[in-house]
Amino acid sequence: MSGSDRGGAAPPRDAGRRACGAEGEGRAAAWLEARGWRVLARNERAGGVEIDLVAARGRVVAFVEVKTRRSRAAGAPEEAVDARKRARLVRGAAAWLAAHGRPGWRARFDVITCEPAGDGVWRLRHLEAAFDASD
């Protein structure tokens, strides 16, 4: 095996990015639960799409895209949820609802952004109904 062959392991930069994303998803899930949401799934695959969080409160099910950034060098976190990403999430949500949905549920698409604010504190913003299936 050559020195550059990592046997399928992610390069260190990708591993750091995944860890940051996982931290943001964990914080977002806890934030939702503290506000009365029940997290039904994390990193759920449906229709060939990974959905970060599926959460329910009352008769609303939210498909939540979590965007975590350590800095704004690449722009605001929510800017990464472009038209292509939104279309994929809509496709994944439709597949998830076909498998798990309940009559009367109203679905929506939310975005939660996570950014460090300093001193170990993170700033979360919950963009409720950030887009809909027609976007």
N, CA, C and O of each residue as an XYZ file, in Angstrom:
540
protein
N       0.855     -1.162      0.000
C       0.000      0.000      0.000
C       0.903      1.227      0.000
O       1.877      1.286      0.750
N       0.583      2.191     -0.829
C       1.413      3.396     -0.902
C       1.110      4.320      0.259
O       0.079      4.193      0.919
N       2.026      5.259      0.502
C       1.843      6.212      1.586
C       0.654      7.132      1.378
O       0.120      7.675      2.345
N       0.225      7.320      0.121
C      -0.900      8.216     -0.133
C      -2.237      7.487     -0.111
O      -3.288      8.125     -0.163
N      -2.209      6.164     -0.036
C      -3.449      5.398     -0.021
C      -3.947      5.310      1.422
O      -3.295      4.712      2.278
N      -5.089      5.903      1.674
C      -5.632      5.938      3.036
C      -6.654      4.825      3.261
O      -7.333      4.788      4.287
N      -6.752      3.925      2.293
C      -7.685      2.818      2.479
C      -9.117      3.275      2.635
O      -9.879      2.687      3.403
N      -9.495      4.325      1.910
C     -10.858      4.820      1.974
C     -11.092      5.846      3.063
O     -12.192      6.390      3.156
N     -10.118      6.124      3.874
C     -10.299      7.113      4.944
C     -10.381      8.510      4.344
O      -9.739      8.803      3.335
N     -11.161      9.348      4.962
C     -11.315     10.721      4.487
C     -10.060     11.521      4.791
O      -9.419     11.306      5.820
N      -9.706     12.437      3.911
C      -8.586     13.334      4.228
C      -8.894     14.101      5.508
O     -10.064     14.313      5.827
N      -7.868     14.522      6.248
C      -8.093     15.201      7.530
C      -9.028     16.405      7.417
O      -9.844     16.628      8.312
N      -8.928     17.177      6.348
C      -9.798     18.357      6.209
C     -11.262     17.944      6.118
O     -12.120     18.578      6.733
N     -11.563     16.875      5.348
C     -12.932     16.391      5.252
C     -13.423     15.868      6.593
O     -14.584     16.067      6.952
N     -12.545     15.200      7.336
C     -12.922     14.677      8.653
C     -13.279     15.835      9.588
O     -14.247     15.745     10.342
N     -12.509     16.913      9.543
C     -12.807     18.085     10.365
C     -14.121     18.733      9.970
O     -14.882     19.180     10.828
N     -14.383     18.784      8.689
C     -15.637     19.359      8.189
C     -16.826     18.513      8.643
O     -17.857     19.044      9.055
N     -16.669     17.175      8.560
C     -17.749     16.298      9.003
C     -17.988     16.436     10.496
O     -19.136     16.447     10.940
N     -16.917     16.541     11.277
C     -17.061     16.694     12.727
C     -17.779     18.000     13.057
O     -18.633     18.036     13.942
N     -17.435     19.061     12.350
C     -18.089     20.354     12.560
C     -19.577     20.238     12.219
O     -20.432     20.730     12.955
N     -19.871     19.582     11.099
C     -21.268     19.395     10.700
C     -22.040     18.561     11.704
O     -23.189     18.868     12.023
N     -21.410     17.508     12.202
C     -22.068     16.657     13.198
C     -22.335     17.429     14.486
O     -23.380     17.261     15.114
N     -21.384     18.278     14.875
C     -21.593     19.104     16.076
C     -22.783     20.039     15.873
O     -23.622     20.187     16.761
N     -22.850     20.663     14.708
C     -23.976     21.548     14.409
C     -25.301     20.811     14.409
O     -26.294     21.316     14.933
N     -25.325     19.618     13.824
C     -26.562     18.831     13.807
C     -26.999     18.454     15.218
O     -28.187     18.494     15.537
N     -26.041     18.090     16.059
C     -26.372     17.764     17.444
C     -26.929     18.967     18.185
O     -27.906     18.852     18.925
N     -26.309     20.117     17.985
C     -26.796     21.344     18.628
C     -28.187     21.709     18.106
O     -29.053     22.123     18.876
N     -28.396     21.557     16.806
C     -29.698     21.884     16.214
C     -30.784     20.954     16.749
O     -31.886     21.403     17.060
N     -30.478     19.661     16.857
C     -31.456     18.699     17.386
C     -31.819     19.050     18.828
O     -32.996     19.041     19.188
N     -30.824     19.356     19.650
C     -31.076     19.721     21.052
C     -31.883     21.011     21.131
O     -32.774     21.138     21.970
N     -31.573     21.961     20.265
C     -32.283     23.242     20.234
C     -33.760     23.015     19.909
O     -34.639     23.592     20.551
N     -34.029     22.162     18.897
C     -35.418     21.859     18.546
C     -36.145     21.167     19.700
O     -37.269     21.532     20.045
N     -35.494     20.172     20.286
C     -36.123     19.432     21.380
C     -36.441     20.341     22.570
O     -37.463     20.162     23.233
N     -35.576     21.308     22.837
C     -35.815     22.247     23.941
C     -37.023     23.138     23.664
O     -37.572     23.748     24.581
N     -37.430     23.209     22.412
C     -38.574     24.032     22.009
C     -39.803     23.203     21.668
O     -40.719     23.677     20.996
N     -39.813     21.965     22.138
C     -41.008     21.141     22.002
C     -41.095     20.284     20.749
O     -42.120     19.643     20.514
N     -40.048     20.260     19.945
C     -40.032     19.396     18.773
C     -39.558     18.008     19.184
O     -38.769     17.867     20.118
N     -40.028     17.006     18.500
C     -39.564     15.632     18.692
C     -38.748     15.270     17.456
O     -39.280     15.274     16.346
N     -37.483     14.962     17.627
C     -36.638     14.587     16.499
C     -36.941     13.132     16.156
O     -36.700     12.227     16.955
N     -37.470     12.927     14.961
C     -37.856     11.596     14.507
C     -36.701     10.864     13.835
O     -36.627      9.636     13.882
N     -35.802     11.617     13.210
C     -34.692     10.985     12.489
C     -33.547     11.973     12.346
O     -33.749     13.182     12.244
N     -32.331     11.419     12.343
C     -31.115     12.200     12.085
C     -30.353     11.515     10.970
O     -30.201     10.293     10.964
N     -29.880     12.303     10.038
C     -29.123     11.777      8.896
C     -29.850     10.622      8.225
O     -29.264      9.582      7.924
N     -31.122     10.830      8.004
C     -31.993      9.822      7.397
C     -31.820      9.828      5.879
O     -31.804     10.891      5.258
N     -31.692      8.651      5.290
C     -31.623      8.536      3.824
C     -32.996      8.136      3.315
O     -33.575      7.143      3.753
N     -33.500      8.925      2.387
C     -34.801      8.643      1.768
C     -34.745      9.141      0.331
O     -34.337     10.274      0.076
N     -35.148      8.304     -0.591
C     -35.127      8.698     -1.995
C     -33.738      9.031     -2.498
O     -33.588      9.832     -3.420
N     -32.712      8.423     -1.900
C     -31.337      8.684     -2.306
C     -30.789     10.004     -1.798
O     -29.751     10.472     -2.267
N     -31.485     10.611     -0.835
C     -31.105     11.917     -0.294
C     -30.906     11.781      1.214
O     -31.680     11.100      1.887
N     -29.871     12.427      1.740
C     -29.701     12.450      3.187
C     -30.396     13.688      3.745
O     -30.128     14.814      3.325
N     -31.285     13.457      4.690
C     -32.000     14.537      5.371
C     -31.357     14.692      6.740
O     -31.284     13.729      7.504
N     -30.890     15.900      7.057
C     -30.184     16.105      8.323
C     -31.057     15.766      9.520
O     -30.687     14.935     10.350
N     -32.212     16.407      9.609
C     -33.127     16.166     10.729
C     -34.561     16.114     10.216
O     -34.950     16.873      9.329
N     -35.329     15.210     10.788
C     -36.773     15.184     10.583
C     -37.357     15.376     11.974
O     -37.090     14.582     12.877
N     -38.153     16.425     12.150
C     -38.686     16.737     13.473
C     -40.191     16.994     13.378
O     -40.685     17.473     12.358
N     -40.901     16.674     14.441
C     -42.346     16.862     14.460
C     -42.757     17.608     15.715
O     -42.183     17.432     16.790
N     -43.764     18.443     15.546
C     -44.409     19.124     16.674
C     -45.859     19.289     16.277
O     -46.181     19.926     15.274
N     -46.725     18.703     17.083
C     -48.135     18.714     16.710
C     -48.324     17.946     15.408
O     -47.872     16.808     15.283
N     -48.982     18.559     14.455
C     -49.232     17.909     13.163
C     -48.308     18.435     12.070
O     -48.588     18.284     10.881
N     -47.200     19.056     12.488
C     -46.220     19.587     11.529
C     -44.976     18.708     11.569
O     -44.447     18.406     12.639
N     -44.521     18.306     10.398
C     -43.242     17.601     10.292
C     -42.313     18.519      9.498
O     -42.644     18.971      8.402
N     -41.145     18.782     10.080
C     -40.168     19.669      9.448
C     -38.982     18.851      8.977
O     -38.421     18.045      9.719
N     -38.617     19.077      7.733
C     -37.411     18.500      7.159
C     -36.370     19.601      7.267
O     -36.469     20.636      6.608
N     -35.376     19.365      8.102
C     -34.455     20.426      8.504
C     -33.072     20.204      7.897
O     -32.443     19.166      8.100
N     -32.624     21.192      7.160
C     -31.254     21.213      6.651
C     -30.441     22.035      7.640
O     -30.771     23.189      7.913
N     -29.374     21.441      8.179
C     -28.521     22.128      9.140
C     -27.243     22.544      8.425
O     -26.560     21.716      7.822
N     -26.928     23.826      8.497
C     -25.708     24.338      7.878
C     -24.836     24.930      8.968
O     -25.215     25.895      9.631
N     -23.663     24.339      9.144
C     -22.729     24.764     10.178
C     -21.502     25.360      9.515
O     -20.940     24.777      8.588
N     -21.095     26.509      9.986
C     -19.905     27.172      9.460
C     -19.062     27.653     10.627
O     -19.588     28.153     11.622
N     -17.761     27.499     10.501
C     -16.845     28.033     11.515
C     -16.586     29.515     11.279
O     -16.232     30.248     12.203
N     -16.768     29.954     10.022
C     -16.586     31.369      9.704
C     -17.460     31.706      8.498
O     -18.054     30.823      7.879
N     -17.527     32.962      8.185
C     -18.309     33.418      7.030
C     -17.449     33.563      5.774
O     -17.878     34.182      4.800
N     -16.252     33.004      5.787
C     -15.351     33.122      4.637
C     -15.996     32.605      3.357
O     -15.749     33.151      2.282
N     -16.812     31.572      3.453
C     -17.498     31.006      2.285
C     -18.915     31.544      2.159
O     -19.704     31.026      1.369
N     -19.249     32.580      2.930
C     -20.594     33.150      2.893
C     -21.432     32.687      4.069
O     -20.995     31.887      4.896
N     -22.646     33.211      4.123
C     -23.579     32.845      5.189
C     -23.990     31.386      5.012
O     -24.128     30.920      3.881
N     -24.184     30.669      6.097
C     -24.508     29.242      5.997
C     -25.743     28.963      5.136
O     -25.741     28.030      4.333
N     -26.782     29.758      5.299
C     -28.029     29.508      4.565
C     -27.872     29.671      3.054
O     -28.682     29.150      2.288
N     -26.832     30.392      2.620
C     -26.605     30.562      1.182
C     -26.243     29.245      0.508
O     -26.368     29.126     -0.710
N     -25.802     28.266      1.269
C     -25.438     26.957      0.713
C     -26.670     26.113      0.370
O     -26.546     25.083     -0.292
N     -27.845     26.539      0.811
C     -29.064     25.805      0.495
C     -29.625     26.410     -0.802
O     -30.590     27.174     -0.797
N     -28.979     26.036     -1.898
C     -29.332     26.583     -3.205
C     -30.484     25.784     -3.834
O     -31.000     24.844     -3.231
N     -30.871     26.168     -5.040
C     -32.006     25.536     -5.715
C     -31.798     24.034     -5.891
O     -32.738     23.254     -5.736
N     -30.584     23.631     -6.211
C     -30.297     22.203     -6.383
C     -30.478     21.447     -5.072
O     -31.065     20.365     -5.051
N     -29.973     22.018     -3.973
C     -30.104     21.391     -2.656
C     -31.572     21.340     -2.243
O     -32.031     20.329     -1.713
N     -32.310     22.424     -2.483
C     -33.731     22.444     -2.134
C     -34.494     21.356     -2.888
O     -35.333     20.669     -2.305
N     -34.207     21.196     -4.184
C     -34.888     20.166     -4.973
C     -34.586     18.769     -4.434
O     -35.474     17.918     -4.386
N     -33.345     18.531     -4.030
C     -32.986     17.236     -3.461
C     -33.742     17.000     -2.149
O     -34.238     15.899     -1.908
N     -33.830     18.016     -1.315
C     -34.534     17.874     -0.036
C     -36.018     17.601     -0.255
O     -36.615     16.799      0.463
N     -36.609     18.256     -1.229
C     -38.019     18.012     -1.539
C     -38.208     16.555     -1.969
O     -39.163     15.903     -1.545
N     -37.309     16.046     -2.803
C     -37.388     14.659     -3.261
C     -37.231     13.701     -2.069
O     -37.975     12.728     -1.951
N     -36.274     13.979     -1.198
C     -36.078     13.135     -0.022
C     -37.271     13.170      0.917
O     -37.673     12.141      1.461
N     -37.836     14.356      1.105
C     -39.000     14.491      1.995
C     -40.193     13.717      1.443
O     -40.915     13.070      2.201
N     -40.402     13.779      0.137
C     -41.520     13.038     -0.468
C     -41.342     11.538     -0.229
O     -42.305     10.843      0.095
N     -40.128     11.043     -0.385
C     -39.865      9.619     -0.146
C     -40.056      9.279      1.331
O     -40.626      8.239      1.660
N     -39.578     10.155      2.225
C     -39.727      9.897      3.659
C     -41.202      9.863      4.039
O     -41.634      8.982      4.782
N     -41.972     10.821      3.532
C     -43.404     10.866      3.847
C     -44.136      9.644      3.299
O     -45.050      9.128      3.942
N     -43.741      9.179      2.117
C     -44.369      7.987      1.549
C     -44.145      6.778      2.450
O     -45.013      5.912      2.562
N     -42.979      6.719      3.092
C     -42.650      5.590      3.957
C     -43.137      5.763      5.391
O     -43.483      4.779      6.046
N     -43.171      7.012      5.892
C     -43.422      7.235      7.321
C     -44.558      8.206      7.625
O     -44.948      8.344      8.784
N     -45.087      8.870      6.629
C     -46.052      9.936      6.864
C     -47.346      9.454      7.486
O     -47.700      8.276      7.441
N     -48.021     10.403      8.058
C     -49.320     10.121      8.659
C     -50.335     11.087      8.064
O     -50.008     12.239      7.779
N     -51.566     10.619      7.877
C     -52.598     11.515      7.335
C     -52.743     12.758      8.207
O     -52.731     12.678      9.435
N     -52.876     13.880      7.563
C     -53.081     15.129      8.281
C     -51.816     15.878      8.643
O     -51.885     17.017      9.103
N     -50.660     15.261      8.445
C     -49.422     15.975      8.727
C     -49.205     17.053      7.689
O     -49.487     16.854      6.508
N     -48.703     18.196      8.130
C     -48.315     19.272      7.228
C     -46.797     19.317      7.224
O     -46.165     19.428      8.275
N     -46.223     19.229      6.041
C     -44.767     19.218      5.920
C     -44.246     20.608      5.604
O     -44.900     21.398      4.923
N     -43.066     20.886      6.111
C     -42.397     22.136      5.761
C     -40.895     21.901      5.748
O     -40.398     20.889      6.241
N     -40.188     22.867      5.169
C     -38.737     22.782      5.028
C     -38.098     23.929      5.797
O     -38.331     25.101      5.502
N     -37.291     23.572      6.788
C     -36.614     24.548      7.626
C     -35.110     24.472      7.401
O     -34.585     23.462      6.931
N     -34.438     25.548      7.744
C     -32.981     25.576      7.749
C     -32.559     26.071      9.122
O     -33.106     27.050      9.629
N     -31.596     25.402      9.719
C     -30.995     25.884     10.964
C     -29.528     26.141     10.672
O     -28.814     25.264     10.186
N     -29.089     27.353     10.976
C     -27.680     27.696     10.797
C     -26.997     27.688     12.159
O     -27.576     28.102     13.163
N     -25.765     27.211     12.173
C     -24.966     27.140     13.396
C     -23.621     27.788     13.121
O     -22.926     27.433     12.169
N     -23.265     28.748     13.973
C     -21.980     29.435     13.834
C     -21.426     29.725     15.217
O     -22.178     30.069     16.129
N     -20.112     29.588     15.380
C     -19.528     29.925     16.681
C     -19.596     31.440     16.902
O     -19.321     32.231     16.000
N     -19.968     31.812     18.118
C     -20.063     33.233     18.460
C     -18.929     33.634     19.392
O     -18.851     34.794     19.798
N     -18.049     32.701     19.741
C     -16.924     32.980     20.630
C     -17.124     32.401     22.009
O     -18.255     32.157     22.430
N     -16.036     32.182     22.709
C     -16.048     31.648     24.077
C     -16.843     30.357     24.203
O     -17.474     30.117     25.232
N     -16.821     29.519     23.160
C     -17.516     28.243     23.205
C     -19.010     28.333     22.996
O     -19.701     27.316     23.042
N     -19.518     29.515     22.770
C     -20.944     29.728     22.544
C     -21.215     29.644     21.047
O     -20.429     30.136     20.238
N     -22.318     29.023     20.688
C     -22.718     28.921     19.289
C     -24.010     29.692     19.074
O     -24.884     29.717     19.940
N     -24.117     30.311     17.928
C     -25.341     31.038     17.557
C     -26.108     30.166     16.572
O     -25.576     29.770     15.535
N     -27.354     29.873     16.900
C     -28.229     29.109     16.019
C     -29.358     30.015     15.544
O     -29.906     30.801     16.316
N     -29.689     29.896     14.290
C     -30.851     30.603     13.727
C     -31.747     29.571     13.072
O     -31.289     28.760     12.267
N     -33.020     29.602     13.418
C     -33.989     28.668     12.863
C     -34.823     29.431     11.839
O     -35.624     30.297     12.189
N     -34.619     29.093     10.578
C     -35.387     29.711      9.492
C     -36.558     28.776      9.201
O     -36.444     27.826      8.426
N     -37.681     29.073      9.843
C     -38.875     28.228      9.690
C     -39.477     28.441      8.315
O     -39.537     29.567      7.819
N     -39.925     27.350      7.699
C     -40.529     27.396      6.362
C     -39.621     28.211      5.416
O     -40.079     29.114      4.717
N     -38.340     27.867      5.420
C     -37.339     28.605      4.636
C     -37.621     28.516      3.138
O     -37.278     29.426      2.383
N     -38.235     27.441      2.717
C     -38.629     27.297      1.317
C     -39.758     26.279      1.275
O     -40.039     25.605      2.266
N     -40.404     26.173      0.113
C     -41.445     25.156     -0.018
C     -41.169     24.303     -1.246
O     -40.213     24.539     -1.984
N     -42.011     23.324     -1.445
C     -41.770     22.343     -2.508
C     -41.801     22.957     -3.899
O     -41.307     22.346     -4.846
N     -42.359     24.130     -4.045
C     -42.424     24.763     -5.375
C     -41.212     25.616     -5.675
O     -41.061     26.093     -6.799
N     -40.334     25.823     -4.687
C     -39.133     26.668     -4.920
C     -38.173     26.022     -5.876
O     -37.124     26.592     -6.177
